[in-house]
Amino acid sequence: VLDEGRVEKAIALIGKSKGKDRWVIERVKVKKVKGHKGKTDDSEALCRKDGYVYILGSHFGKKKGKDHLREERQFIARFKESSVFAKPDKLTIDELVVSRDEFLLHRLINKRLKELNVPVGEHAEKVKETIKEIIRETQREYKGKWWVHRVGEGDRPINIEGAVFLESGSLLLGLRYPVSKNGNPILVEVEDIDVLFEKGEPVISNAWVLQNVGGKEELRGIRAMERIGDCIHIITGNIDSKPDISILLQAHGPAGIRARSVHYKFVIPRSGVQQISAQLVRNFAVGDVEGIAFTDGRFFCARDKEEEVIILFYSGAGH
């Protein structure tokens, strides 16, 4: 899924035509959008369950300017895999269902992180003031909206970039931001995510911190996720891009942009343990890897470059 533009224009298929060696990336045309038909933006996470493909917006905001958190990025969408029609020069999806959650996930995640005493980063004064201003600008921009109360004082901006369904059917979300007080990634478990399509309220049941991934001088968030059996694979990296315009990076300083892309794996504990130890799989020499998938014994990762997407692949032996 691409992160620019409306979600119905952000879906692409990567593959090779039969008998050919050249990889291609082709956009998929959506025939019909059901549910919310207004603007959406910044599709970031894609995952699958029971014959459906789900897409989540980042729930984040623009890198600069007013109203940093954007309502058009607060959404979830899904389509049936069986509705994908794939032939050369004709890639279509019959119907895409879109639901804007109007900052509901933002509210629920912030509330649950506080209830569980998840050690979200205690930042320098400049960072605290930047976060406060982001929240205040969002409140001012959307003053009068019936849901504006969901953006509260003391909230942290939420940036969702990874998602996988667990065997239980619950959805595991990987956050690029915020990170823990020690600079490690945070994960949250969401039960009944499908109720968002019926204007219901899902439940944030658990939250975890990966304890050996980042650091105070190298903040690491989650860029992508994949599940193989009981094992969760993640790509980690910096907390935002473009330090010349990102107000978060300007507040955090070098620690926010320093991290290169790294592939880790871990198993979600069955008990209520909040800290999880992750195992290193692969170091990348670049900082822009933000997609991962596993098939036919290999990992496929995507690098997001200006005007192009580069696909990397390597053995998944012993995954």
N, C-alpha and C positions, 0 to 999 in steps of 0.2 A: 504494500500500500504506500502511496506517495503522500508526502506531507504538505503539498501545496494545493490550494483550491478546495472546492466542494468535494465531499466524500464520494459522490456519484461519478466524479471525474478523476478520482485518485486511485482507482483500482487497476492493477496491471498484472499481466501473466508473464512469467519468465520460463523459457524452455527452448527446446530444439525441435525443429520439424523432423519428421520421420526421414531417416536416411541422410541427414545433414549434421555437420559437426558444429556449426556456428550457433552460438546462443543469441537469443533475441528477447527483447522486452517490449511487449505490446500493451497499450491501454485497452481496457475492456469497457464497452459501451453498456450503460444501464438503460434498459428500455422504460422502466417505470419506477418512480420513487413514491413510496407509501409512508404515511405518517407525517413527520415534519418535512415540509418542502422549502423551508427558508434556507438561509445561508449556513453552511458548516465550513470548518477549516481545520487544518493541522491534524489530519489523520495520522496516528502514530503506532498503534498496536493492533495486531491481527492475530486471531486464534480460532480454533475450530472445536465444535462439539455437536454430536448427534446429527450430523449432516448439514450443519449450518456453519457459515464463516462469519465471525464477529469482528467489527472494527471499532476502535475507541479513539475519540479525539484526545488530545493531550491534556485537556482541562487547564491548560496553562495560559500564556498570553504572549503579546508581542514583546520584543526585546527592549523597546524604548517607548517613550511617550506616555500619554495619559491612559487611564483604564487598562492597566497592564493585563489583567485577567479578562478574557474575552468570552462572551456568552456563546458565540458560534463555535467555540472549541469544546464546549461542554455537551458531548453527545456520544451515543452508542448507535451502531447500525449493524444489520445482519442480512444475509441472503442465503438461500439454499444452494448447496454445492450442485445439486441436480439441475439447477436452473441455469448453469453456466453452459453456453454453447460455444465450443472452440473448434474452429476450422480456419485454415489460412485466410487471412484478410477479413475474417468475420469472427470477432470475439464479443459475446454479449452475455448479459445477465438479465433475466426476465424481470425480476423485481427486487428492489433494495428497500428495506424498512428502516427508517431513521427515527430516533427518539432523542430530542434535546432534553437533558436532565436538569437544566436551569440551576446549576451549581449544587445539585443534591449530593453527588459524589464528593464534591469539594467539602461540603458541610459534614457528611458522615465520616469521611476519612480524618479530617481535622479533629472531630469530636472523639473518635475512637483512639487515635494516637495519644490524646491526653488522658483518656480513661485508663488505658493500658500502661501509662507512664513510659511510653517509648522514648528513649533518650534522643529526641530530635535536637539537632545542633544548637548549642549555646554560642551565639556568634558575637563578633566584635560590634561595637556600638554603631558603626557605619552600616553594617549588614542589618541590624535590628531596625534602624531608621528607614532603610530602603524597603524592607518588607512591610513595615507599617504604612509607608506611603503608597506602596502597591495596593494594599488592602483599602486604604482610604480613597484612592483614586477610583478603584472599582466601585466602591459604595456610592461615590459622587456621580459617576458616569451612569449608573443604573438606578439612581434614586427614582422612586415611583413604581418600579417593577415589583410585582407581588412577591417575588422570590428574593429580593435584595437582602432580607434578613439572614439568608443563608451564608452571607459573607460577613464574618464577624471580627471584631477586634481580637488580636492575638492569634488569628489564623496564619498559616503558612501557605504560600502559593503551592499548588499541587501540579506536578508535571508527570503524567503517566506515559511511559514509553515501552513498557513490556507487559505482556498478558499471556497466560496459559490457563487452560482448564485443568483442574486436578481430577483424579479418578473419582472423587466424591461428587463431582459436578460443580463444585464451587470454583470461583474465578480467582486466580492469584495475579495481583497487579504488582509490577515493578516500577518504582518511582525513580525518576532521574533527579527529582527535587521534591521535598527536602531530603537531606541526608542526616545521618546520626551525628551526635556531638563529636564522635571520633572520625567523621568523614566517610562512613560506610553506608552502603545502600539499604533502603527500607523496602519491605514487601508487605502488602496487606491482602487478606483473604476476604472475598465478597461472596456471600451466599445469596441465591435467588436473583442473580443479575437480570434475568429475563423479565422480572416485574417492572423494570424501567420502560418496557415497551407497552405496559398497561398503566403507566403513571403511578406505579406502586413504589415502595421504598425497600431496597435491598438491605441486608445486614452485613456490617463489617465485623467478622467474627474474631479474626486473629491478626497479629502483626509481628513481623520478625525483622531483625537486623543482621546482616552478614558481617561478622566481626573481624575478619582478617583480609579485607579487600582494599579498603581505602586508608586514609589517614588525615590528620588535621592539616598537613601541608600538601595533600593531594586528595581532594574531595572526589569521591566516586559515586555516580549514580548508575542506574540501570538503563541501557540503551535498547536491549532486545532480549526475548526469552523464548525457550523451546523446552518442551517436556518429552522425555524418553522414558517410559515406564514410571518408576518412582523418582527418577533423577531430573532435576531442573537445571538446564543449561542457560547461562546468561552472558551477554556482552555488557561489560561495564565501561564507563568512560567519564569524561568531564561533565560538569553540571549544566553547561550551556555552551553555545558557540558564539563566535563573532564578538570578542571582547571589546572591540572598538565601539560597539553600540549596545551591548547587553548590560543593563543596569545592575543585574545580579552579579555578573562577573566583575564589573568595575568595583562593586562593593566588597566582594570576597577577595579580590586580588589574584595573584598567581596561583594560589591553591585551587581556585575554581576551574582553571583551564588546563592545568599541568598534566592531568591524567591522560595516558594513551589508552587505546582500546585493548581490553583483555577479556579472554573467554574463561569463565569459571563454571564449576558445577557443584551441586549440593543436593541433599535430600531434606525435604520438609519433615521435621520431627513430629511424631504422633502425640507427644506430650505437649505441655504448654511452654516449652523452652522458648525464650524470646531471642536469644543469641544463637546464630547458626554459623558453623565453620564451613567455608567453601574451599574447594580444591582447584588449583590452577590447571587449566587445560592448554591454553595457548596465549602467548604474548604477540600482539601485532605491533608493527613499527609505525603505525599511523594512529590518528585519533578520531577517525570519522566512520568507524564501523558501527552500523546501527540496525542490522537485521541478521537473523540466524534461522536456519531451518535444517532439518535432518531427514535424509531419504537415501535409500540404496547404499547404506554404509558410509555416507559422506555428509559432512557439514557444509552448508552453503551460507555464506555471509555476504551482506551487501554494504558497500561503501557509498556514502552519499556525497558525490562531488557536484560542483556547479555544472548544471546542464547535462549531467550524465550519472548513471549508476553503474558501479563496477562490482562484478560478482567474484568472490573468492571461494574456493572450495578446497577441502582437505579431509583426510581420512578420519572417520569416526570410530576406528577400531578401539574396542575396550570402553565404549561410551558409557 
